[in-house]
Amino acid sequence: MRYVIFGAGAVGGVVGGLLHRAGIDVTLVARGEHLRAIQDTGLSLDTPDGVLTLDVPAVADASHVAWTEDTVVLLSVKGQQTEAALEDLAAYAPPATPVVSLQNGVANEPRILRRFARTYAIHVVLPATFLTPGTVVQDSSNKPGILDIGRYPTGVDETATGIANDLVKAGFLSEPRADIMAWKHRKLLNNLGNGIDAAIAPGPSDEDIYARCLAEAESVLAAADINVVTADQDRTRRADHITGRARAKNSSTWQSLTRGTGVEIDYLSGEIVLLGRLHGVPTPANEAIQRAVHDIARTGAEPGSLDGTQFLASL
């Protein structure tokens, strides 16, 4: 299969770069200074083992892709950018193209399915950083990431198995999973920390804030009767595979605020808020984090600057 990585930021850049290094046909879709840097000097992939310069083809949009019947799209833009990406893809990609959500949150897959019948989901466990045009940073030194895949809403097929095999060839851990959305809902619970990381200054209140957000989210998912793998299952899958360069501030939400490119908080904490309102479950902590991140994005305030103690008191 050939791959189009639509969104060559932190996750998309690492996945696209390692697929390319494994000899698999890859085209990156990027924009702005990032696109120009890749086209001029190649994609710089900063790994724990050294910096790789990869001559990966990169284009500005779907109209510049040489579409074939064996092309697979790995959609790796942020949730707030999904609709624009799908509009572009629907104009040029063949209708039978498999489109895989390589994204956080659980709201992207239904939107993809409205446009493309062959919709897939990946449970993304891949610590990576993108702050400088032309450069993405792979933060894990054991395995670069865990990218289990399944068909949306459920099931596996030959395409899912083939994608998993290619990801393994590129160095990732990847298994086909029929219940992939149960894994993605567990990741949604883990990603509630993104908004806290992006809004709250590091301190002793962090764990209390996360505990409040998590308790609300678990109540919401139970009320909505949504299947979620357990925290123990998640820990077992991760084991000691993800290790290496840790950063105090590196969540994808914090990175987006730092680059000034908008935030996906509506599809993380905001997903819990939405489900809470649909099922009559109060979610004040998640609502407050959602508002705080939007306030920072709107005003240009310093990410991670709010006092945690005051934030808790305000709840």
PyMOL commands that set and color helices and strands:
alter all, ss='L'
color gray80, all
select helices_A, chain A and resi 10-21+32-41+62-64+79-92+108-115+158-169+180-190+192-199+206-223+231-238+252-259+265-267+269-279+284-299+308-314
alter helices_A, ss='H'
color red, helices_A
select strands_A, chain A and resi 2-6+26-29+43-47+50-54+58-59+71-75+99-101+119-125+128-132+135-138+146-151
alter strands_A, ss='S'
color yellow, strands_A
deselect
rebuild
show_as cartoon
